[in-house]
Amino acid sequence: MAGLIAPVARLIEAFGRLPGVGQKTAQRLAYHVLRTPADEARALADALVAI
């Protein structure tokens, strides 16, 4: 993950720790979140924090 901005790298690493999620899928999920409208990304973050 050399060259990635630190927050993006952390997001990829976090997704990669989920069961059944490999490096490539973690990258896809992270980039999907980056393309998601801010309110939807915030809703996802809020849902994660709430549990």
SETOR-54100 format. One record per atom (N, C-alpha, C, CB): x, y, z. Coordinates in steps of 0.1 Angstrom, whole numbers, plus 5000, padded with zeros to 4 digits. Each point is the difference from the previous one (the first is absolute). Glycine has a CB too. Example, Ala and Ser with C-alpha at 12.3 -4.5 7.8 and 13.67 -1.06 7.14 Angstrom:
// SETOR-54100
513249435078499150125000500950125000498149885012501550234981500950115000499250115008501249944978
***
This chain:
// SETOR-54100
500849885000499250125000500950135000498249875012503050114984500950114999499450114991502049855005498150274999499650114992498550045002501649934984497750005024498650035002499950115012499249774992499950315007499850105011499649925012499350184984501349865028499849925012498649975004502050115008497049984991498749965004499449894990499750235009500649784979499649904990500649865003499750184982501649835021500749875004499449945013502150094989497550005020499449955013498749944997501250175013498049894978498749954996500149864994499150234997501949764994500249874993500449895010500750134979500249915030500449905010498849965009502350115000496949995003498849975009499049904992500350235012499549804976499149914992500649864999499150204987502349805011500749874999499949925012501550114984498249945028499949925012498749935001501650165011497449884981498749935000500249864995498850224997500449695009500149864995499649994986499549925023501350004969499749984986500350114991498349865008502350254997500450114991501550004998498050145008502449844980501450014997500550144996499849764993501450255004500650134996499350074989502249915008497550014981499450064988498650055004501349854985497950075022498650045003500150125010499249764997501750245012500150115009500350134992500949845018499950154972500350124992498850044993502349934997496949984997498850034993499050075009500449814985499450135027499150065010500450155004499549775008501850244994500550135004499850114989501749895014498650074974499850094988498550034998502249924990497049985013498550024999499650115010499749764992500850225020499650105010500550144996500149825018501150194976500550134996499150074989502349915006497150004986499150064989498650025005501449884983498350075029498650025005499850145005500049765007498850294991499750135006500350015015498250034982502250095022500550025014498949955010501550194992497349845005498949975010499949855001498850214995501349724994500049855001501249945007498650004979502550065019501349955006499950035015501350044979498150075025499850045014499049905007500650244994498449734999499049905005500749875003498150114987502749845004500849885002500950015012499949954976500850165025500950025012499250015013501650124985497349955014499150015012499549865005499450234993500249694997499549865003501149925006498450024981502849995014501149935006500450045014500949974977499050165025500350055014498949975010501350194989497549795006498949985009500049855005498750174987502049745007500049865005501149985009499049934979
***
